[in-house]
Amino acid sequence: MSELSRRAPAASPSTTVLVVDDEALIRTLIARWLKGAGLGVVEAASGGAAMELLADATRTIDVLVTDLAMPGMNGAELIAWAARHRPELPILCMTGHAEGVPPGIPVLDKPFRGPAFLDAVRDALARRPSTTRARAASAGL
């Protein structure tokens, strides 16, 4: 058993993480970690694209993981939008510069390794509101 699978969040493919980063290599690596941990992944290359995904009422997203520094709509703006429109959604911000992260939002400092990332996602999943946790529990999480 690999180190990543031992540290995987308690989740299933029905748990979906939205990963937002303008760097394709970072999105691909994070998606690989999440899929290896048995999680569903949706990727967005910009804050605007993420906003469209979050606004889609037919799409279930359980955790938002976003970079802070992105062109166009940056991570702080996306976080503020998500907090207004999806207040139940746990958010994790990953950045090399924590200035500008809205208060109360957990930060994962770049660079990070897979186990630290998965621990942070597990912590975010644990912050879901009780109704979301109950739905996850009924799905076997």
Steps between C-alpha positions, in 0.01 A plus 500: 500500500640838403546791740230695314239226521569452873439872556199527272191685618203289602309549177372338185476588130165658591702762693610763250780751536513806273866585437568850368849599385619678188802267478403181316789300647387576856136416420606172340717398795231588756235318295723190496537513880127543551402225257758272662328568832166398351353847459320650203669802342381794293767739370484867409781711355359832624282657762238581237482140381471382861221749565303355206546147638392608848195680360380182328229372735514153342866452598597377846826641632601413857822700539653798316879501480633814336826674430512861613709662225328459164444740211151640457287401796752415771451248780393760756224622266391141431496423873286809568258402221479140625441616858203705381349244262602166659549583870489131597799419277830435678789690340873440505738761361842395372754772447862602527396839641228497768439876484149565373342174615161581651480448877395155614612324182757224560823544306732233367839656428663416166702300439339201668510123464215258437456383861474857633255587224280197569505578873379854422222367275396252773482791746288698252263205457464483878382866497199422281163592653317217673254454210787452258677268747179297536474469120864392486448248782205346320727461195750309712750777579 
